[in-house]
Amino acid sequence: MIYKLLFCAVALFPSLAGAQTPLTIFGNATPVTAVDPDTNAVTLGVKFFSNVGGAISGIRFYRGHTNTSGYTVKLFTVTGSLLASARVRNETCTPLPCWEHVNFASPISLSAQTTYIAAYYTSNGRYAGDNNGLVNGAGAAPLYAQMCGGSAGGNGVYTYSTGFPNQTYQCSNYWVDVEFTPNAPTLMMSFNPPNPTIDSTSPPGTVIAAVVPSWSDGSPFTGGLSFVPPYGNDNGLVALNGSNVVVNGDFSGLSNTTQNATVDATQ
């Protein structure tokens, strides 16, 4: 004799206290060469990606020299499609050298595990640039500047125009960065097996299924499990033993029936 147990999963999400602080690739790091002697008009960029989806509010770059004409920042797909741009005429960071921030009119959504290019145009060169600065990439989870080599190709991209930066030189770091806010992770739950069948003579403590809560961004679940309405613990027939749902009552009169339980994961 067997019966089936149908699980209903309820995942509660953590509240977000205030606005999230945007993430950056380079943080407060600074270049070795803050001002290259090159005075040609140039667009400089970096290939980057995130392990999770989110949004870019703007682009930051390390500025070591004045430019009264201002700057234009741009966000591209890796194949050259322009996703957003913004212009700043007045230099806002002081004193030099400093990180200049330019926001887009509205945040731009980015997909996880997808390479993009953040760039800025300066009409008088004199940019920050460290040769071989991106050989091993840069950044920390979930946001990274791509390392050079393999299918990724080079990094530290440029073009002597206002167009798409698709040239590289010695895997240089031109100190272009982004302000990235990850999407709030989703708490998910699964059961193994998802729809178990149990012998009606199973003694108390028999494992029915393992509960497997997980975060969409891969971070570990450190919360707790409990039974909640509408079905709860099926009138005491089941119980939780750690992360397992186990037999807790007498099923002898429930052969060939479908029972229900509702498990909640909270963190």
C-alpha positions in Angstrom: 0.0 0.0 0.0 1.4 3.4 -0.9 0.3 7.0 -0.6 1.5 10.2 -2.3 2.5 13.4 -0.6 2.1 16.6 -2.5 4.4 19.4 -1.4 3.5 23.1 -1.5 6.6 25.3 -1.2 6.6 28.7 0.2 9.8 30.8 0.1 10.0 34.0 2.0 12.4 36.6 0.9 14.7 38.8 3.1 13.7 42.5 3.3 16.1 45.0 1.8 17.1 47.7 4.2 17.4 50.8 2.1 19.0 51.2 -1.3 21.9 48.9 -2.2 25.3 50.4 -2.6 26.4 50.0 -6.3 29.3 47.6 -6.9 32.4 48.5 -8.9 35.2 46.6 -10.5 38.2 48.5 -9.2 36.8 50.1 -6.0 39.3 52.7 -4.6 42.3 51.3 -6.5 44.3 53.8 -8.6 46.5 53.5 -11.7 50.3 53.4 -11.8 50.1 55.7 -14.9 47.4 58.3 -14.3 48.2 60.5 -17.3 49.4 59.0 -20.5 51.3 61.5 -22.8 49.0 60.6 -25.8 47.0 63.7 -26.7 44.8 62.2 -29.5 41.1 62.0 -29.2 40.2 58.5 -28.1 37.5 56.1 -26.8 38.7 53.8 -24.1 36.9 50.8 -22.5 36.8 47.6 -20.6 35.1 44.3 -21.2 33.2 43.2 -18.1 30.5 40.8 -16.9 28.5 39.8 -13.9 27.6 36.4 -12.5 24.2 37.7 -11.7 21.7 40.0 -13.5 21.3 43.6 -12.4 21.5 47.2 -13.6 24.2 49.8 -14.5 23.4 53.3 -13.3 26.5 54.8 -14.9 30.1 54.6 -15.8 33.1 55.8 -13.8 36.7 56.4 -15.1 39.9 57.5 -13.6 40.7 61.1 -14.7 44.2 62.5 -14.2 44.0 65.5 -16.5 41.6 68.3 -17.3 39.4 68.4 -20.4 37.3 71.5 -20.8 35.2 69.8 -23.6 34.0 67.2 -21.1 33.5 63.5 -21.6 31.0 61.0 -23.1 30.4 57.6 -21.5 29.0 54.7 -23.4 27.8 51.2 -22.7 28.0 48.6 -25.6 27.3 45.0 -26.1 30.4 43.1 -26.9 29.5 43.1 -30.6 29.2 46.9 -30.8 25.5 47.8 -30.2 25.2 51.0 -28.2 23.0 50.5 -25.2 23.3 53.9 -23.5 25.4 57.0 -23.5 25.7 60.2 -21.4 27.7 63.4 -21.6 29.3 65.4 -18.8 30.6 68.9 -19.7 31.7 70.0 -16.3 34.3 67.9 -14.6 32.8 66.9 -11.3 35.6 65.1 -9.3 38.2 67.2 -7.6 41.0 67.4 -6.9 42.9 65.6 -9.7 43.6 62.8 -10.1 40.2 61.3 -9.2 37.4 58.9 -10.2 34.9 60.7 -12.5 31.3 59.5 -12.3 28.7 59.9 -15.1 25.2 58.6 -14.7 22.8 57.5 -17.5 19.4 59.0 -17.7 18.0 55.8 -16.2 19.6 52.5 -15.2 20.4 49.9 -17.9 19.5 46.3 -17.2 22.2 43.7 -17.7 22.0 39.9 -18.1 24.0 37.5 -16.1 27.1 35.8 -17.6 27.1 38.3 -20.6 30.0 40.4 -21.6 29.6 44.1 -22.1 31.9 47.0 -22.8 32.0 50.2 -20.7 33.8 53.1 -22.3 34.4 56.8 -22.3 35.5 59.3 -25.0 38.0 62.1 -24.3 38.9 64.7 -27.0 42.4 65.4 -25.7 43.7 62.0 -24.6 45.8 62.2 -21.4 44.1 59.1 -20.1 45.0 56.6 -17.3 46.6 53.5 -18.7 48.6 50.6 -17.3 50.0 48.1 -19.8 49.3 44.4 -18.9 46.9 45.6 -16.2 44.1 43.2 -17.2 46.2 40.1 -17.9 44.5 38.3 -15.0 41.3 40.4 -15.1 40.0 42.3 -12.1 37.1 42.6 -9.7 35.4 40.3 -7.2 32.1 38.3 -7.2 29.8 39.0 -8.8 31.4 41.7 -11.0 34.5 41.2 -13.1 36.7 42.7 -15.8 37.5 40.0 -18.2 40.9 38.4 -18.2 42.8 38.3 -21.5 43.3 35.3 -23.6 41.4 32.3 -24.9 37.9 32.8 -26.4 37.6 36.1 -24.4 40.3 37.7 -26.6 42.0 40.9 -25.3 40.8 43.5 -22.9 41.5 47.1 -22.4 39.8 48.2 -25.7 40.2 51.5 -27.6 39.6 53.3 -30.8 40.9 56.7 -32.0 37.4 57.9 -32.8 34.0 58.4 -31.1 32.9 54.9 -32.2 33.1 51.4 -30.9 36.3 50.5 -29.1 37.4 47.2 -30.6 41.2 47.4 -30.6 43.5 46.2 -27.9 47.1 46.9 -26.9 49.1 44.7 -24.4 46.0 43.9 -22.3 46.0 47.5 -20.9 43.9 48.7 -18.1 42.4 52.1 -19.0 40.6 52.3 -15.6 37.1 52.4 -16.9 34.5 51.0 -14.5 30.8 50.7 -13.9 28.3 51.3 -11.0 26.4 48.0 -10.9 23.5 47.0 -8.6 22.7 43.3 -8.6 19.1 42.1 -8.8 17.8 40.9 -5.5 18.4 37.2 -5.3 15.4 34.8 -5.4 15.0 32.2 -2.7 13.9 28.9 -4.4 12.9 25.5 -3.0 12.8 22.0 -4.4 12.2 18.5 -3.0 14.0 15.3 -3.7 12.1 13.4 -4.9 9.6 16.0 -5.9 6.5 13.7 -5.6 7.4 10.9 -3.3 5.4 7.7 -2.8 5.6 6.1 0.7 4.6 2.7 1.9 1.7 3.0 4.3 3.5 0.8 6.9 6.6 3.0 7.0 7.5 3.6 10.7 8.0 7.1 12.2 11.2 8.7 11.2 11.2 7.3 7.6 12.5 10.0 5.3 9.9 11.0 2.7 11.9 13.7 0.9 14.8 16.1 1.3 14.0 19.8 1.2 16.5 21.8 -0.9 16.3 25.6 -0.6 18.8 27.7 -2.7 19.4 31.2 -3.7 19.4 32.2 -7.4 22.8 33.9 -7.1 24.4 30.7 -5.7 24.9 32.0 -2.2 24.3 29.4 0.6 20.9 29.1 2.3 21.4 29.7 6.1 17.8 30.1 7.2 15.2 27.7 8.6 12.4 25.4 7.5 8.9 25.1 9.0 5.4 24.0 8.1 2.9 26.7 7.3 -0.7 27.0 6.0 -2.6 26.0 4.0 -1.6 22.4 4.5 1.0 22.6 7.3 2.3 19.2 8.5 -0.8 17.3 7.2 -2.4 17.1 10.6 0.7 15.9 12.2 1.4 13.0 9.8 4.8 14.4 8.8 7.6 16.2 10.6 10.9 18.0 9.8 14.1 16.3 10.8 16.8 18.8 9.8 16.3 19.3 6.0 14.2 16.1 5.6 10.5 15.6 5.7 9.9 12.4 7.7 6.9 10.1 8.7 5.4 11.2 12.0 2.0 9.5 12.1 -0.1 6.5 11.2 -0.7 6.1 7.4 -2.3 2.6 7.5 -5.7 4.0 6.7 -4.5 6.3 3.9 -3.5 3.9 1.2 -3.9 5.1 -2.4 -4.6 8.6 -1.3 -2.8 11.9 -2.0 -1.8 14.0 1.1 -0.5 17.6 1.2 2.0 19.5 3.2 3.3 23.1 3.0 6.9 23.8 3.8 8.3 27.3 4.3 12.0 28.4 3.9 12.8 31.7 5.6 16.1 33.6 5.7 
